[in-house]
Structures are given as structure tokens and as C-alpha cells.
Amino acid sequence: MVPWAADLARALATEDPARAARLASDARRQAERFGTDTAIGEALRCAAALETGQRAVRLAAQAVAYLEASPCQYEHAAARVEYGILSRSASELHRGLTLARSCDADGLADQAQTALDALGAPAVGLVPGQKRR
């Protein structure tokens, strides 16, 4: 699997959705042939990013399951945050936020916190007197 195929598919999503879908499909097929949890999870994340509605939510949930079993903590955190956003789940966003913080992924943590704020979810994980960044 070429590592940039998923990135290219995401970049082409608005300009050339048909090509993006083909690239994502090819990346998923190659990842499944390769067989690692990380490769499959990343391909599923890409597929979810190109879909809408419940199909996107289902693909994101599958990505989380694969990446949870992978050694790649950042990718798992990113998948968890994306799934939380798509499913509008505060609990998934909190889990993604915790993972993002544990691997010092500040941008991803900010994204999770912004999504939690938009849901009106209460703050967790802050010590008394600490403010959100």
C-alpha cells in the first residue's frame, strides 16, 4: 500500500470525488491484503472521510476497532475523535481527547475539545483552577 494514497484521496474529495473514491477503495483493498490493523484502520478512516451519514459513522467505528488493536496510538486517537464527531458522541470524544493528550497531540486534543464544546459536554480531565486551552 502506498502511504500517500489515502491522503491524496482526501485531498481530491471535493475536486474529483470519483477519483477520490477509487483511490480510497484501492487503498482499502491493498490494506486488507497487507493485513495489519494499522493499514486497515487507516484505509477505513479515509473511506469514512469520503462518506456521509450512517455509512461514514459505521466506517469510522470499524476504523476505531482496527486502530485500537494497532500499536499506533496517534492514529487510534485520530480515529476515535473522528468517530466521536461523526456519531456526535461525547463519550467517544472524551476517549479520543484522553488518547490525544497521552501522545501529546495538541492539535488533535484541541479538535476533540472544540467538538465537545459544540456538543455542550462538561469538561473532564482538568484539575481545579485549570482552564481549557
C-alpha positions in Angstrom: 0.0 0.0 0.0 1.4 3.4 -0.9 1.2 5.5 2.2 0.1 8.7 0.4 -2.9 7.2 -1.4 -5.3 8.0 1.5 -4.0 11.5 1.8 -4.4 12.0 -1.9 -8.0 10.6 -1.8 -8.9 13.1 0.9 -7.3 16.0 -1.0 -9.3 15.1 -4.1 -12.6 14.6 -2.3 -14.2 17.9 -3.3 -12.4 18.4 -6.6 -12.7 14.9 -8.1 -14.9 12.7 -5.9 -14.9 9.8 -8.3 -11.1 9.6 -8.4 -11.0 10.0 -4.6 -13.4 7.1 -4.1 -11.4 4.9 -6.5 -8.2 5.7 -4.6 -9.8 5.1 -1.2 -11.2 1.8 -2.5 -7.9 0.7 -3.8 -6.2 1.7 -0.6 -8.6 -0.3 1.4 -8.2 -3.4 -0.8 -4.4 -3.2 -0.6 -4.6 -2.7 3.2 -6.8 -5.7 3.6 -4.3 -7.7 1.5 -1.4 -6.4 3.6 -3.4 -7.4 6.7 -2.2 -5.1 9.5 -4.6 -3.4 11.9 -2.9 -0.1 11.2 -3.2 -0.3 7.4 -6.8 -1.4 7.5 -7.7 1.1 10.1 -6.1 4.0 8.2 -7.9 2.9 5.0 -11.2 2.8 6.8 -10.6 6.3 8.2 -10.1 7.5 4.7 -13.2 5.8 3.5 -15.2 7.3 6.3 -13.9 10.8 5.5 -15.3 10.4 2.0 -18.7 9.2 3.1 -21.7 10.9 4.7 -24.4 9.9 7.2 -24.6 6.5 8.8 -22.2 4.9 6.3 -19.5 7.3 7.5 -20.3 6.5 11.1 -20.1 2.8 10.5 -16.7 3.0 8.7 -15.3 5.3 11.4 -16.4 2.8 14.1 -14.6 0.0 12.1 -11.5 2.2 11.9 -11.5 2.7 15.6 -11.8 -1.1 16.2 -8.8 -1.8 14.0 -6.7 1.1 15.2 -7.4 0.2 18.9 -5.7 -3.1 18.2 -2.8 -1.4 16.4 0.4 -0.1 18.1 -0.2 3.4 16.6 -1.6 5.5 19.4 -1.9 8.7 17.4 -3.9 7.1 14.6 -6.1 5.5 17.2 -6.7 8.8 18.8 -7.5 10.5 15.5 -9.9 7.7 14.5 -11.6 8.0 17.9 -12.0 11.8 17.6 -13.3 11.5 14.1 -15.8 8.8 15.2 -16.9 10.9 18.1 -17.5 13.9 15.8 -19.4 11.8 13.2 -21.5 10.0 15.8 -21.9 13.1 18.0 -20.8 11.0 21.0 -19.4 12.9 23.9 -18.0 9.6 25.4 -16.1 8.8 22.2 -14.8 12.3 22.0 -13.7 12.2 25.7 -11.8 8.9 24.9 -10.2 10.5 21.9 -9.3 13.5 23.9 -7.6 11.4 26.5 -5.7 9.4 23.9 -4.7 12.6 22.1 -3.4 14.1 25.3 -1.5 10.9 26.2 0.5 11.2 22.9 0.9 15.0 23.1 -1.2 15.6 20.0 -2.2 19.1 20.9 -3.9 19.9 17.7 -6.0 16.7 17.8 -6.8 17.4 21.5 -8.0 20.9 20.6 -10.2 19.4 17.8 -11.7 17.0 20.3 -12.3 19.7 22.8 -13.9 22.0 20.3 -16.3 19.2 19.3 -17.1 18.5 22.9 -17.8 22.2 23.5 -20.1 22.2 20.4 -22.0 19.3 22.0 -22.2 21.2 25.3 -20.4 18.3 27.1 -19.0 19.0 30.5 -15.2 19.4 30.9 -13.4 16.4 32.3 -9.7 15.8 33.0 -8.9 19.3 34.2 -7.6 19.9 37.7 -9.3 22.6 39.8 -8.4 26.1 38.6 -7.0 24.8 35.2 -8.6 26.4 32.2 -9.1 24.8 28.8 -6.6 25.9 26.2 
